[in-house]
Amino acid sequence: MSWTQSETNVTSTDASDTGSRDGGSGDDSGVTDTSDSGEAEPRCGDGKVGAEEECDLGPLNSDNGGCTTTCMLAVCGDGLLHIGHEACDDGNATNDDTCTTLCEAPGCSDGLVSGMESDVDCGGGCLPCGVGLNCNASSDCETWGCFEGVCGYTESCEEINSNTPEAPSGRYWIDVDGDGPNTPFEVLCELERGGGGWTLVLVSSDDAQHTWTWEHRAWLTTDATVVGSLDETNRDYKSRAYNEMVFRDILAVHAPSDIWAQYDDVTQGSTDLGHYVGAEPSPNCDYAMAGNGIEMTDGTLASNLENDVGLCDTDLYFNIGDHETSLDYCLVSDVCSTATHGLAWNRGGNNGCPFDDADLAGLGPASQCGCCELGRDMLESGGRGFAGALGLNSGTAELGENYIQVFVR
């Protein structure tokens, strides 16, 4: 109560009628609403949980704590940051921004399609997605093939290179016949050298294994036997692609020299390398063929003839017979004639060019001959294509340090 004084009467009045005793502003600060019974009305912040409140910590209510200033329990999605429990809270229900519906930054193991991901925890900046999962680009997929928003298999390394020029060289899964009956398989893609798009189909290596022999020359034609492993592409190897992938161009790369030769338009893209080799004459004894093989279109290979000895030219040939003397000599093996099978180059030896001791410029097969040691047809010749004629096999023998890799596209 406050008081006022007239000339003769003292009248008591409510403070609300005249202002506070100390001359305050007359607002209702500090005044508690009361019910009809005279009890204070519940309100958020009074420390008591009212009927429409989920919590009330009084002065400890905080929009960064467990009980907000609206007396509601802090939850992910309320737009308030609960310190110590949430990394973020943007109050929306989307996961393609910087804060997910878990109130965390997008992550690759959050069980959501978040951030730049194309499917749950894959694509974007996460690990690539498997076949059948969603994708936005080829790089979202393990196979580097994104078709109408779904990851699938490409049919070749060339398709990978065409769809995604920035794709790195390495191992990929492909399906060469698309919707056909053949199963997908893993290959090594060379996506940089010679315009890229190359699939490794064969390795001929000095690895102490006699794989590419005359006895097994069918492995270089239509026999689809698979050899070796992609884990050791410095050793003898043959991919399913050798007999299943149609091709146009051939790339041969030697190690350890890194000398390489590219041959374009070997075929019109209608057959695989095995069937192509199988269709060539064997032994090939065309004496007009020298210098008229498949012309090299790119690479670092160069001939080194000196007194008609060495690599006669840089063309590519197949199934070459020994042209040392006459046609009859080339066609028979009861003398000292030694043919090769598969890819070969033109070597000049003790009898000069062309195609002297053809096996020494092939990838391994050497025919038995009358003056040769018995069992020659069961051994690999060690030339490794053009490398022997050029003296490029500088690695330690029989350790897989000297080899030629053959790619197609």
Buried (B, 14 or more C-beta within 10 A) or exposed (E): EBEEEEEEEEEEEEEEEEEBEEEEEEEEEEEEEEEEEEEEEBEBBBEEBEEEBBBBBEEEBBBBBBBBEBBBEBBBBBEBBBEEBBEBBBEEEEBEEEBBBBBBBBBBEBEBBBBEBBBBBBBBEBEBBEBEBBBBEBBBBBBBBBBEEBBBBBBBBBBBBEBBEEBEBEEBBBBBEEEEEEEBBEBBBBBEBBBBBBBBBBBBBBBEBBBBBBBBBBBBBEEBEBBBEEEEBBBBBBBBBBBBBBBBBBBBBBBBBEBBBBBBEBBEEEBBBBBBBBEBEBBBBBEEBBEEBBEBEBBEBEBEBEEBBBBBBBBBBBBBBBBBEEEEBBEBBEBBBBBBBBBBBBBBBEBBBBBBBBBBBBBBBBBBBEEBEEEBBEBBBBBBBBBBBBEBBEBEEEEBBBBBBBBBB
